[in-house]
Amino acid sequence: MALSKFLDPRNDLCFKKIFGTEKNKNILIHFLNDILGFAEASAIQEVEFLSTIMDPEIASDKQSIVDVLCKDSIGNRFVIEMQLARDKGFEKRAQLYAAKAYSRQLDKSGNYIDLKKVFFIAISNCNLLPEEVGYISTHNIRDIKTNGHYLKDFQFVFIELPKFTKSKVEQLESIVDRWLFFFKYAEETTDEDLKKIAEKAPIIKLAYDELDKFRWNEKDLVAYEERIMDLRKEEAILEYRLDLAEEKGIEKGKIEVAKAMLANNVDVNTIVKYTGLSISEIEELSVNGYIT
């Protein structure tokens, strides 16, 4: 298989290059309108980029910085995040950052009457919400009994790429499908595939152009490769920790079984056979009072 000329849009450097720069503001506007279903009178016409540091007091912490934060011409805020790995507290962080983007609108007078809506959009390379079947889910605040929608200032959109299973251009039915194909399969996209995508969605062709490695200078390519190495190190560390936790869990289970067997006066050799613990480990449990 030939090496792709396209870089990975899920890499944060690529993502910000495409969606977080003045040069490509038009790509961001189209993306937001397409994903949120804005058209005609409700369509976003212009955006202004805002500081992506959500917690200035801990700005050195990468968890305090979002990928893209902007507002449209009427003041609505849009927080866009690319989530590469499962983060135990991601749903909490999504709500926190939406709340911060909301409260930031307050001026010195403290007048909250004119606070505008906040949209939090996450494109995730992992399953964030296992209970949700669709690859896109939209969440807002509604009355539990009547489904009435009166608290309208927060909306969360989660795009879960693992749930998107359309791997061929011919399967793509909508502009949203084409965006998700771009995020998930950009590195594998052929020139023929891109030609078909461009016919239906020329704006996505511009996004692909930003991923063309031959348009990147050497310094930026080095930074891209270094970021990939950093992510692989983080993944390796996480995998090691998960394996370690699993091993500890298995070991703890063996000890609990041994304790129960000792309490029922099962002989040591039988406990060794069924738990895999050594005689010395079992004798230590005996000394600590697990034989009745």
ROKEMI-165009 format. One record per residue (C-alpha): residue number from 0; x, y, z. Coordinates in nm, 2 decimals, padded with zeros to 4 digits, always signed. Layout:
! ROKEMI-165009
(NUM (X Y Z))
...
END
This chain:
! ROKEMI-165009
(0 (+00.00 +00.00 +00.00))
(1 (+00.14 +00.34 -00.10))
(2 (+00.22 +00.59 +00.17))
(3 (-00.05 +00.85 +00.20))
(4 (+00.03 +01.21 +00.13))
(5 (-00.23 +01.32 +00.38))
(6 (-00.15 +01.37 +00.75))
(7 (-00.39 +01.28 +01.03))
(8 (-00.65 +01.55 +01.11))
(9 (-00.70 +01.40 +01.46))
(10 (-00.35 +01.52 +01.55))
(11 (-00.40 +01.84 +01.74))
(12 (-00.14 +02.03 +01.53))
(13 (-00.34 +01.94 +01.21))
(14 (-00.67 +02.00 +01.38))
(15 (-00.58 +02.35 +01.49))
(16 (-00.42 +02.43 +01.15))
(17 (-00.74 +02.35 +00.98))
(18 (-01.00 +02.48 +01.22))
(19 (-00.82 +02.73 +01.44))
(20 (-00.66 +02.98 +01.21))
(21 (-00.77 +03.29 +01.04))
(22 (-00.65 +03.16 +00.71))
(23 (-00.90 +02.87 +00.73))
(24 (-01.18 +03.04 +00.90))
(25 (-01.41 +02.96 +00.61))
(26 (-01.35 +02.58 +00.67))
(27 (-01.45 +02.62 +01.04))
(28 (-01.77 +02.81 +00.95))
(29 (-01.88 +02.55 +00.70))
(30 (-01.80 +02.27 +00.95))
(31 (-02.00 +02.43 +01.23))
(32 (-02.30 +02.50 +01.00))
(33 (-02.29 +02.14 +00.86))
(34 (-02.25 +01.97 +01.20))
(35 (-02.51 +02.19 +01.38))
(36 (-02.75 +02.19 +01.09))
(37 (-02.75 +02.56 +01.05))
(38 (-02.88 +02.69 +00.72))
(39 (-03.01 +03.01 +00.55))
(40 (-03.11 +03.26 +00.82))
(41 (-02.96 +03.06 +01.11))
(42 (-02.63 +03.00 +00.93))
(43 (-02.31 +03.13 +01.08))
(44 (-02.16 +03.40 +00.85))
(45 (-01.85 +03.51 +01.05))
(46 (-01.65 +03.39 +01.35))
(47 (-01.40 +03.55 +01.58))
(48 (-01.14 +03.34 +01.75))
(49 (-01.11 +03.37 +02.13))
(50 (-00.84 +03.26 +02.38))
(51 (-00.84 +02.88 +02.42))
(52 (-00.70 +02.90 +02.77))
(53 (-01.00 +02.82 +02.99))
(54 (-00.82 +02.84 +03.32))
(55 (-00.56 +03.12 +03.31))
(56 (-00.44 +03.04 +03.66))
(57 (-00.33 +02.69 +03.54))
(58 (-00.25 +02.77 +03.18))
(59 (+00.06 +02.54 +03.20))
(60 (-00.18 +02.25 +03.23))
(61 (-00.28 +02.12 +02.88))
(62 (-00.61 +02.01 +03.02))
(63 (-00.70 +02.37 +03.07))
(64 (-00.67 +02.45 +02.70))
(65 (-00.93 +02.37 +02.44))
(66 (-00.85 +02.32 +02.07))
(67 (-01.08 +02.59 +01.93))
(68 (-01.29 +02.85 +02.09))
(69 (-01.47 +03.12 +01.89))
(70 (-01.79 +03.33 +01.87))
(71 (-02.02 +03.42 +01.59))
(72 (-02.15 +03.76 +01.49))
(73 (-02.44 +03.75 +01.74))
(74 (-02.22 +03.63 +02.03))
(75 (-02.29 +03.26 +02.04))
(76 (-01.98 +03.06 +02.16))
(77 (-01.84 +02.75 +02.01))
(78 (-01.60 +02.52 +02.19))
(79 (-01.45 +02.25 +01.96))
(80 (-01.24 +01.97 +02.10))
(81 (-01.06 +01.67 +01.94))
(82 (-01.05 +01.39 +02.19))
(83 (-00.80 +01.12 +02.11))
(84 (-00.82 +00.89 +02.41))
(85 (-01.09 +00.80 +02.66))
(86 (-01.07 +01.05 +02.95))
(87 (-01.25 +00.94 +03.26))
(88 (-01.37 +01.29 +03.34))
(89 (-01.43 +01.41 +02.98))
(90 (-01.81 +01.46 +03.02))
(91 (-01.74 +01.67 +03.34))
(92 (-01.48 +01.87 +03.16))
(93 (-01.71 +01.93 +02.86))
(94 (-01.97 +02.08 +03.10))
(95 (-01.71 +02.28 +03.29))
(96 (-01.57 +02.44 +02.97))
(97 (-01.91 +02.52 +02.84))
(98 (-01.99 +02.69 +03.17))
(99 (-01.67 +02.89 +03.16))
(100 (-01.74 +03.00 +02.80))
(101 (-02.08 +03.11 +02.92))
(102 (-01.97 +03.30 +03.23))
(103 (-01.69 +03.47 +03.04))
(104 (-01.95 +03.68 +02.86))
(105 (-02.03 +03.87 +03.17))
(106 (-01.91 +04.23 +03.17))
(107 (-01.81 +04.43 +03.47))
(108 (-02.17 +04.52 +03.54))
(109 (-02.26 +04.16 +03.59))
(110 (-02.56 +04.19 +03.35))
(111 (-02.65 +03.83 +03.25))
(112 (-02.96 +03.91 +03.05))
(113 (-02.78 +03.91 +02.72))
(114 (-02.57 +03.59 +02.77))
(115 (-02.55 +03.40 +02.44))
(116 (-02.57 +03.03 +02.37))
(117 (-02.27 +02.79 +02.41))
(118 (-02.22 +02.49 +02.18))
(119 (-01.96 +02.23 +02.29))
(120 (-01.86 +02.00 +02.00))
(121 (-01.63 +01.70 +02.06))
(122 (-01.49 +01.49 +01.79))
(123 (-01.37 +01.17 +01.96))
(124 (-01.14 +00.89 +01.85))
(125 (-01.30 +00.67 +02.11))
(126 (-01.64 +00.58 +02.24))
(127 (-01.75 +00.85 +02.49))
(128 (-02.10 +00.74 +02.54))
(129 (-02.13 +00.36 +02.50))
(130 (-02.51 +00.37 +02.56))
(131 (-02.56 +00.59 +02.25))
(132 (-02.60 +00.40 +01.93))
(133 (-02.56 +00.68 +01.68))
(134 (-02.22 +00.83 +01.59))
(135 (-02.35 +01.18 +01.66))
(136 (-02.56 +01.26 +01.97))
(137 (-02.69 +01.60 +02.07))
(138 (-02.76 +01.69 +02.43))
(139 (-02.94 +01.99 +02.59))
(140 (-03.14 +02.07 +02.91))
(141 (-03.50 +01.95 +02.90))
(142 (-03.78 +01.89 +03.14))
(143 (-03.77 +01.52 +03.25))
(144 (-04.15 +01.47 +03.23))
(145 (-04.26 +01.69 +02.94))
(146 (-03.94 +01.72 +02.74))
(147 (-04.00 +02.09 +02.74))
(148 (-03.69 +02.29 +02.63))
(149 (-03.68 +02.61 +02.82))
(150 (-03.31 +02.63 +02.93))
(151 (-03.17 +02.67 +02.59))
(152 (-02.82 +02.82 +02.63))
(153 (-02.62 +02.49 +02.64))
(154 (-02.59 +02.23 +02.37))
(155 (-02.34 +01.95 +02.35))
(156 (-02.26 +01.75 +02.04))
(157 (-02.05 +01.43 +02.06))
(158 (-01.91 +01.28 +01.74))
(159 (-01.78 +00.93 +01.81))
(160 (-01.57 +00.82 +01.52))
(161 (-01.55 +00.44 +01.62))
(162 (-01.92 +00.42 +01.56))
(163 (-01.89 +00.56 +01.21))
(164 (-01.86 +00.25 +00.99))
(165 (-01.89 +00.39 +00.64))
(166 (-01.54 +00.33 +00.51))
(167 (-01.60 +00.38 +00.14))
(168 (-01.68 +00.71 -00.04))
(169 (-01.97 +00.55 -00.22))
(170 (-02.14 +00.49 +00.12))
(171 (-02.14 +00.86 +00.22))
(172 (-02.49 +01.01 +00.21))
(173 (-02.46 +01.35 +00.36))
(174 (-02.22 +01.64 +00.42))
(175 (-02.19 +01.52 +00.78))
(176 (-02.08 +01.17 +00.66))
(177 (-01.81 +01.33 +00.45))
(178 (-01.68 +01.53 +00.74))
(179 (-01.66 +01.21 +00.95))
(180 (-01.50 +01.02 +00.67))
(181 (-01.24 +01.30 +00.65))
(182 (-01.16 +01.28 +01.03))
(183 (-01.15 +00.90 +01.03))
(184 (-01.00 +00.81 +00.70))
(185 (-00.80 +01.11 +00.57))
(186 (-00.47 +00.92 +00.58))
(187 (-00.61 +00.65 +00.36))
(188 (-00.80 +00.87 +00.11))
(189 (-00.69 +00.82 -00.25))
(190 (-00.68 +01.09 -00.52))
(191 (-00.99 +00.92 -00.68))
(192 (-01.17 +00.93 -00.34))
(193 (-01.09 +01.29 -00.30))
(194 (-01.21 +01.38 -00.64))
(195 (-01.55 +01.23 -00.56))
(196 (-01.56 +01.41 -00.22))
(197 (-01.46 +01.74 -00.38))
(198 (-01.75 +01.71 -00.63))
(199 (-02.00 +01.70 -00.34))
(200 (-01.82 +01.90 -00.08))
(201 (-01.55 +02.14 -00.22))
(202 (-01.49 +02.29 +00.13))
(203 (-01.37 +01.95 +00.25))
(204 (-01.12 +01.94 -00.04))
(205 (-00.97 +02.26 +00.11))
(206 (-00.94 +02.08 +00.45))
(207 (-00.76 +01.79 +00.27))
(208 (-00.53 +02.04 +00.11))
(209 (-00.42 +02.15 +00.46))
(210 (-00.33 +01.79 +00.54))
(211 (-00.11 +01.75 +00.23))
(212 (+00.23 +01.68 +00.38))
(213 (+00.41 +01.83 +00.07))
(214 (+00.26 +02.17 +00.16))
(215 (+00.41 +02.16 +00.51))
(216 (+00.75 +02.30 +00.59))
(217 (+01.02 +02.09 +00.75))
(218 (+00.99 +02.25 +01.09))
(219 (+00.61 +02.18 +01.11))
(220 (+00.66 +01.83 +00.99))
(221 (+00.91 +01.76 +01.26))
(222 (+00.67 +01.90 +01.52))
(223 (+00.40 +01.68 +01.38))
(224 (+00.62 +01.37 +01.41))
(225 (+00.72 +01.47 +01.76))
(226 (+00.36 +01.50 +01.86))
(227 (+00.29 +01.15 +01.73))
(228 (+00.58 +01.01 +01.93))
(229 (+00.45 +01.19 +02.24))
(230 (+00.10 +01.04 +02.19))
(231 (+00.24 +00.70 +02.14))
(232 (+00.44 +00.73 +02.47))
(233 (+00.12 +00.84 +02.65))
(234 (-00.07 +00.54 +02.50))
(235 (+00.21 +00.30 +02.61))
(236 (+00.21 +00.44 +02.96))
(237 (-00.17 +00.41 +02.98))
(238 (-00.16 +00.05 +02.85))
(239 (+00.11 -00.03 +03.10))
(240 (-00.10 +00.11 +03.39))
(241 (-00.41 -00.08 +03.27))
(242 (-00.21 -00.40 +03.25))
(243 (-00.07 -00.34 +03.60))
(244 (-00.41 -00.27 +03.74))
(245 (-00.54 -00.59 +03.58))
(246 (-00.26 -00.79 +03.73))
(247 (-00.32 -00.64 +04.07))
(248 (-00.69 -00.72 +04.04))
(249 (-00.61 -01.08 +03.95))
(250 (-00.37 -01.11 +04.24))
(251 (-00.61 -00.96 +04.48))
(252 (-00.88 -01.21 +04.36))
(253 (-00.64 -01.50 +04.42))
(254 (-00.57 -01.38 +04.77))
(255 (-00.94 -01.35 +04.85))
(256 (-01.00 -01.70 +04.73))
(257 (-00.71 -01.83 +04.94))
(258 (-00.84 -01.65 +05.25))
(259 (-01.18 -01.81 +05.20))
(260 (-01.03 -02.16 +05.15))
(261 (-00.81 -02.11 +05.46))
(262 (-01.11 -02.01 +05.66))
(263 (-01.27 -02.34 +05.56))
(264 (-00.96 -02.54 +05.66))
(265 (-00.87 -02.64 +05.31))
(266 (-00.52 -02.78 +05.30))
(267 (-00.23 -02.57 +05.17))
(268 (-00.15 -02.79 +04.86))
(269 (-00.51 -02.77 +04.74))
(270 (-00.50 -02.39 +04.78))
(271 (-00.17 -02.37 +04.58))
(272 (-00.34 -02.58 +04.30))
(273 (-00.64 -02.36 +04.27))
(274 (-00.50 -02.01 +04.32))
(275 (-00.15 -02.04 +04.19))
(276 (-00.01 -01.87 +04.50))
(277 (+00.31 -02.00 +04.65))
(278 (+00.32 -02.20 +04.97))
(279 (+00.51 -01.91 +05.14))
(280 (+00.24 -01.66 +05.03))
(281 (-00.03 -01.89 +05.17))
(282 (+00.16 -01.95 +05.49))
(283 (+00.19 -01.57 +05.54))
(284 (-00.19 -01.54 +05.51))
(285 (-00.21 -01.82 +05.77))
(286 (+00.02 -01.63 +06.01))
(287 (-00.20 -01.32 +05.97))
(288 (-00.50 -01.52 +06.10))
(289 (-00.69 -01.66 +05.81))
(290 (-00.69 -02.01 +05.95))
(291 (-00.97 -02.08 +06.19))
END
